[in-house]
Amino acid sequence: MIKYTHQFLVKLEDMIAESDYFLRYEKGTFKSGYCLLRDQKIMIVNKFFTTEGKINTLLEILKGISLDTTKFSEKNLKLYEELQQEEVSSPT
């Protein structure tokens, strides 16, 4: 289901844009490649990552937070639910 393409990255960015979080790409020395400011609801991802790195980072962030899906369009709600199912079914 996860495709490491620019189009999939755009879908993730679109889904996050409909949530109550803001996504920013910045340079920085994040040990994990990202910084999550929960109180201000801001996700900051290393802008020098490849497309695959950005996708993996966003998926990692989405595992650790829950988004308010009330404002989601139908396609973004479906994507969010598929990502949640994939997290549950993926072996650890």
N, C-alpha and C positions, 0 to 999 in steps of 0.2 A: 504494500500500500504506500509506503514511503518511497518517494522518488526524489533523488538528489538532483533536481533540476531547478533552474531559475523560476519556472512557472510554479513549482510547488512552494518555493520560498515566498513568492508573491501571495499565494493562497494563505500561507501562515501569517504573513504580515497583514493581510486584509482581515483575517479573523481577529487578530490582536487589536487592530484599529477599531473594530466594532465593540471590543470589550472596554472595561474601565481602566485598562493599562495603556501606557504610552511606550512605544518602542523607539529607541535611538541607537544609531551606530556611531560609536566614538572610539578614538584611540585611547589606550590606557594599558596599565600593567595589571590587568585582572588575572589572578592566578587560575581561575576557572574559565576565563574567556568572557565572562559576563559579570555584571553587577545588577542586583535586584534591590530596588528601594521600595520595600513593601508599603510603607506608610504613605509614600507619594505616588505609588503605583506606576513606577517607571522601570522599564527593562533597558539596560544598556549593554550592548553586545559589541565586541571588538570588531571594528570596521575593516580590519585587515584579514579577517577570516575568509576562506574560500566559501563558495555557495554551500558546499557540503558541511563545512564547519559551522556556518550560520544556522543551517537547518538543525543540525545536531544540538547546538546550543539552545535554540528556541524550544526544541522538543524536551530538553532537559529542564528548562525553566517551567514549561507547561506541566511537567510531572509534579513539580513542587508547589504549584499554586492552583487555585480553582478560579475560573473566570465566571463573571456574571453573564449568563447566556440569554438574558431577557431581551437584549437589543440585537441579538444575532439574526442575520438573515437565515433563510432555510438552508442554503448551501453551506454556510459557515457553521451552523448548528450540526449539520450532518458530519462535516469534517471534524469538528470538536469531539463528537460522540465516537467517531471511528478511531480517533487518536486515543481516547480514553479506553476503548475496548482493546486496542493494540497494546497499550501499556499493561493491561491486566493479563492478556494472553502471552505476552513475551516472556521467555524463560529468563530467570535471574541467575 
